Amino acid sequence: MKVPTMDAMASEQLDTQLAELEGRLTHDYDKVGPSSVHDLVQRERARFEGARIHVYVPILVERAVRTTLADSAGKLT
């Protein structure tokens, strides 16, 4: 039986956290399509791909995506 490495476990946790984040953002910004939210989250996640410490990635991704969505909403009103 293969035991997952810490990197694999951290990656799975990050995937789970970002999926939960996508759900919250999709709910909070219901006028934005889920695929657009997903694309924004993935774009921001990619910025941290080489990061050695991933614990802060979800909050940094959330902050950046919320800023982008808020800016977009402001331009529509």
N, C-alpha and C positions, 0 to 999 in steps of 0.2 A: 504494500500500500504506500503510495507516494504522499508524503506530508507536504502541504503547501508551504512555500517560503514566506517570509514576512512581506516581501515585495508583492507576491501574488495576493496575500491576504489584504494588504493595504490597498492594492488596486481594486479588489472586489468591494472593499468598504467605500472607496472613492466612487466607484460606479453606482453603488446603492445610494450614497449621499447625493450624488448629482441627479439621479433619477427622481429622488424625493424633491429635490430643489426644482426640477423641471415641473413637477406636479404643482408645487406651490406657485411658481411663476405663471403657469398656464391658468391657474385659478385666479390669481391676482390681476392678471392682464388678459381677461377673457375676450377682449376685442382683437387680440393678437392670436393668430393660429398656432396650434401646438407645434407644427413643424417649424415655424419661425422661431419659437422659443427654443426648441431643440437645437436648431442651427446656431443660435446665439450662444447657448450653453457650450456646445461643442467647440465653437470658435474660441471662446474664452478659455476653455479647458486646455486647448492646444497650446496656448501661451505658456502654460505651466508644465508642459510635458517633460521637460528636462529637470524640473525641480527635484532637489534631493529630499525635501520635506514636503509631504502632501497634506499635512493636517490642516493647513490654512487654505488650501485650494478651494474648497466649497464656498467659504465666505468671500473670498476674493472674486470668484466667478459670479456669485450672487450679486455682489456690489456692482460689478461691471455691467452685468446684464440688466439689472434694475435701472442703472443710470442710462443705459442705451434706450431702454423701453420708455422711461420717463421723458427723455429728450425727444423721442419719436412722438409720444403722445402730445407733448407741448407744441410740436410743429403742426399737428393735425387740428388743433383747436384755434 
